Amino acid sequence: MWKLSLISLGCAKNLVDSEVMLAGLQDAGFALTAEPGQAEVIVVNTCGFINDAKEESIAAILSAARFKEQGCRVLVAAGCLAQRYGGQLLAEIPELDAVVGVNDLHGIEEAVRRAFGGEKAVLTEGEYQAPEGAARLLATPSHTAYLKIAEGCDNRCTYCAIPSIRGPYRSRERRVVLAEAEKLVASGVKELNLVAQDITLYGQDKTGRLEIGELLKELSLLPGLVWIRLLYAYPERLDDRLIEAVAENRKVCRYLDLPLQHGSDSILQRMGRKLTGDRMLQLLERLRREIPGVTLRSSFIVGFPGEKEQDFRRLLEFLAAARLERAGFFAYSREEGTPAASFSGQLSEKCKQERLARAVELQSRVISEHNRSLVGSNLTVMLDGRSGQEATVTLARSEGQAPEVDGYVRLRGSCGPFGSFITARITGFEGIDLLAETVAV
């Protein structure tokens, strides 16, 4: 029985892939270990979305390669970087023994066994979706899980390599999604975080209809499920049914992650986005009006080709007007094979980093003002785990905090079993984290 360790990088969708691979490899007889130094097989499930992610993935592969001087016999690169560069990775990193792309994850066992036989396999040509009933070995706390409802993307934003890596949009069959959700909830999961490159497009490719509202209604019938969270909802497809579901379905978190990307109309047009800055602000106003207490998150790219100072100032004005409770920022990454890579007006790295710092500074003030407004209020929170830095602190999350990206509600002392829900009174904040105390029932 060979010991195997898997290192998972990148987004939540990639993490789901890692969980499927882990379960399949365990069923195939591999003994899993969290310590790469103890493994005879190391799999690095990579991200290849932007330069920083590619560099992180290469660094992780090279770090894992050091263990070949100890007991590691097979090193595999899987995931997006593997899909994007295939055999080039094998040529440039001789320590690698196999490359398995995102559409061939079902072939991970075959690739490992071929590697033990001395053959370097490159599996990047499949058209794979997780098979019906595929097991998952959760890498998240047992009370929360991601639920992938689709693969690929059809949006074709000019800066993005995802369609060329993961292919066109393919919704998973609703009965398959529901069966997986039922299995997860039966195992103790209280929170399902729905992920896809675009959850709002769910169902369109199979039935010609947007079916995310119907899926939410069926998921909410699962006994034991408390929270359903929506991640990556494209703003132009937020229809009345979806807004109504978030507003009225008590199990759907009042939380939406909307990739808005910029505030300048000319840059949005060059990005291939569908809405203007003003229309996005109108949408945010509508969401807050129709979903009282909603938490809105977004992501933005600064330094896009052709972004003049006036375009960047428009982005800052947009952020000040939008008052988003959560936001992430990225300096534009010039990705080969994307239309934007050939656009004129490419900005210097120095300019991009300077603008990135200015945008983050403004948004930090917005978030601080929001967190200050919560002081003195009571929130229902889910106990998530123990702080790795402070042994006496329990980490919790409200419905306005997605796992990993939105910070925590930090409670001192023992508060109950992880996965349970309590009422917390907000007493202060530090950065994006809220400080709180338990409210006696």
Order of alpha helices (4+ residues) and beta strands (2+ residues): beta-alpha-beta-beta-alpha-beta-alpha-alpha-beta-alpha-beta-beta-beta-alpha-beta-alpha-beta-alpha-alpha-beta-alpha-beta-alpha-alpha-beta-alpha-beta-alpha-beta-beta-beta-beta-beta
